[in-house]
Amino acid sequence: MPATENAARIVLFDFDGVLMRGDAFSRFVRSRFRRSWWRSLLALIVLPVLLPFYAMRSLRMPIIGVFVRISLLGTSQARFEALTRDFALELVGKPRIFIREGISAMRRHILAGDRVIIVTGCEETLVRAIFDSIGLPDLEIVASRLRGGRLGMRKLVHNFGKAKPAQISLRGISEPWDLAYSDSAHDIPMLKRATEAVLVNADTRTSLRVRHALGREPRTVSWS
């Protein structure tokens, strides 16, 4: 059931493209390659082998996953956490990295007593480090997760597309949710389960896809 007068509304925010410009975890992975010549060399060696398969949509995520693994080879859990903290501090220092109207909207929901949850494909440790860096350490976050292994960090959960509603449900959060903010048609599975879907800075194609999937007009906002 959606929230009643006596219960906090459930408000979901995507992260990349809604609260922060660009893709935070991709920025982190690129920084790992820039700072390690041997990782860059290994990536260049496997690139010609994998590149022809990138045209196949079903293989894109696994191929991207290969480069994520290379970027984190030999990285322990403790080292990964330290790296994300350092990178978060570096990232939030960049000009206009945050979508300020998105952050303001999120803060308004918090002040109104809504239960705000960040639901993102970005990696959880990095997202938490970013919010810690701007003084929002207590936000609920449902995100992708990595786990340690003998060769370094590797994927545990990729919180993307259909996985988002499943991961939200695993936290004991019942649908329909009151509001969901996103900038992407990949979030249709999440948006469909919200009483009100809000598209942020979406282009015409994305708006049409979401409207068709939802069978109703989503609310649209243009944030800077």
C-alpha positions in Angstrom: 0.0 0.0 0.0 1.2 3.6 -0.6 1.9 5.7 2.3 -1.1 7.0 4.3 -1.5 10.2 6.2 0.2 8.6 9.2 3.1 7.0 7.3 6.0 8.6 5.5 5.8 8.7 1.8 8.3 6.4 -0.1 10.3 8.6 -2.5 12.9 7.0 -4.7 15.7 8.9 -6.4 18.0 7.5 -9.1 21.5 8.9 -8.7 23.5 9.4 -11.9 21.7 11.9 -14.2 19.3 12.9 -11.4 21.4 14.0 -8.5 24.9 14.0 -10.1 26.0 14.7 -13.6 27.5 11.8 -15.6 28.2 8.3 -14.3 30.1 8.3 -11.0 31.4 4.7 -11.1 32.5 5.0 -14.7 34.5 8.1 -13.6 36.0 6.0 -10.8 37.0 3.2 -13.1 38.6 5.6 -15.6 40.6 7.1 -12.8 41.9 3.7 -11.9 43.2 3.2 -15.4 44.7 6.7 -15.6 46.7 5.9 -12.4 47.9 2.4 -13.3 49.9 1.8 -16.5 49.7 -2.0 -16.2 45.9 -1.9 -15.9 45.7 0.3 -18.9 48.0 -2.1 -20.8 45.9 -5.1 -19.9 42.8 -3.3 -21.0 44.3 -2.5 -24.3 45.3 -6.1 -24.8 41.8 -7.4 -24.3 40.0 -4.5 -26.1 40.5 -5.8 -29.7 39.2 -9.2 -28.6 36.0 -7.9 -26.9 35.2 -4.9 -29.1 33.5 -6.8 -31.9 31.1 -8.4 -29.5 30.0 -5.0 -28.0 27.5 -4.6 -30.8 25.5 -7.4 -29.2 23.3 -5.7 -26.6 23.2 -8.8 -24.4 27.0 -8.8 -24.1 27.5 -5.2 -23.3 27.2 -5.4 -19.6 29.5 -8.5 -19.3 32.1 -6.7 -21.5 31.9 -3.6 -19.3 32.3 -5.9 -16.3 35.6 -7.2 -17.7 37.1 -3.8 -17.6 35.7 -3.1 -14.1 37.4 -6.3 -13.0 40.7 -5.2 -14.6 40.4 -1.8 -12.9 40.1 -3.5 -9.5 42.5 -6.4 -9.9 44.5 -7.0 -6.7 42.3 -4.5 -4.7 41.2 -5.6 -1.3 37.9 -4.6 0.4 39.8 -2.2 2.7 41.8 -0.7 -0.1 38.6 -0.3 -2.2 36.9 1.6 0.5 39.9 3.9 0.9 40.0 4.5 -2.8 36.3 5.4 -3.0 36.6 7.8 -0.1 39.5 9.6 -1.8 37.8 9.6 -5.1 34.5 10.9 -3.6 36.4 13.9 -2.1 38.0 14.6 -5.4 34.7 14.2 -7.3 32.6 16.5 -5.1 35.2 19.2 -5.4 34.5 19.5 -9.2 32.4 22.5 -10.3 28.8 21.8 -11.1 29.1 18.0 -10.5 25.8 17.9 -8.7 22.5 18.7 -10.2 21.6 21.3 -7.6 17.8 21.3 -8.2 17.8 17.6 -7.8 19.7 17.8 -4.5 17.3 20.6 -3.4 14.3 18.5 -4.3 15.7 15.5 -2.3 16.3 17.7 0.7 12.7 19.1 0.5 11.4 15.6 0.6 13.5 14.8 3.7 12.4 17.9 5.5 8.8 17.0 4.7 9.2 13.7 6.5 9.3 11.5 3.4 11.3 8.3 3.4 13.9 9.1 0.7 15.8 6.2 -0.8 18.6 6.4 -3.4 18.1 3.6 -5.9 21.1 3.4 -8.3 23.2 1.2 -10.5 26.3 2.9 -9.1 28.3 1.0 -6.5 27.1 1.3 -2.9 30.5 2.1 -1.3 31.1 4.9 -3.7 27.6 6.4 -3.4 27.9 6.4 0.3 31.3 8.0 0.2 29.9 10.8 -2.0 26.9 11.5 0.3 29.2 11.4 3.3 31.4 14.0 1.7 28.5 16.4 1.4 27.1 15.9 4.9 24.3 13.4 4.1 25.6 10.2 5.7 22.3 8.7 6.8 20.5 8.3 3.5 19.0 4.9 2.6 20.8 3.5 -0.4 19.9 0.6 -2.6 22.8 0.2 -5.0 25.1 -2.2 -6.9 27.5 -4.0 -4.7 30.9 -5.6 -5.1 32.6 -8.3 -3.0 36.2 -9.2 -2.3 37.8 -12.1 -4.0 41.3 -13.7 -4.5 41.9 -11.5 -7.5 40.3 -8.4 -6.2 36.8 -6.9 -6.1 34.1 -8.4 -8.2 30.4 -8.0 -8.9 27.9 -9.2 -6.3 24.8 -7.3 -7.4 24.2 -5.1 -10.4 21.3 -2.9 -9.4 20.1 -2.1 -12.9 16.8 -2.3 -14.8 14.6 -5.1 -13.4 17.0 -5.7 -10.5 16.0 -2.4 -8.9 12.4 -3.3 -7.9 13.7 -6.7 -6.7 16.4 -5.1 -4.6 14.0 -2.6 -3.1 11.6 -5.5 -2.2 14.5 -7.3 -0.5 14.7 -4.3 1.9 11.1 -4.9 2.9 9.8 -1.9 1.1 6.4 -2.6 -0.4 5.1 -1.2 -3.6 3.5 0.9 -5.0 6.0 3.6 -4.0 4.7 7.2 -3.9 7.2 8.8 -6.1 10.2 7.7 -8.3 12.6 10.1 -10.0 14.7 8.9 -12.9 16.3 10.2 -16.1 16.4 6.9 -18.0 14.1 4.4 -19.7 16.1 1.7 -18.1 14.3 2.5 -14.9 10.8 1.7 -16.4 10.5 -1.3 -14.1 11.0 1.0 -11.1 8.8 3.8 -12.5 5.9 1.5 -13.3 5.6 0.6 -9.6 5.4 4.2 -8.5 2.2 6.1 -8.0 3.9 9.1 -9.6 6.8 8.8 -12.0 9.0 11.8 -12.5 11.4 12.1 -15.5 14.4 14.3 -15.0 16.0 16.1 -18.0 14.7 13.3 -20.3 15.0 13.6 -24.1 11.9 13.1 -26.3 12.7 9.4 -27.1 13.0 8.5 -23.4 9.8 10.4 -22.6 7.9 8.5 -25.3 9.3 5.1 -24.2 8.4 5.8 -20.6 4.9 7.1 -21.4 4.2 4.0 -23.6 5.4 1.6 -20.9 3.5 3.3 -18.1 0.3 3.9 -20.1 0.2 7.4 -18.7 2.0 10.7 -18.9 4.9 10.9 -16.4 5.7 14.2 -14.8 8.7 15.9 -16.3 11.2 18.3 -14.8 14.2 20.2 -16.1 16.8 20.5 -13.5 20.2 22.2 -13.6 
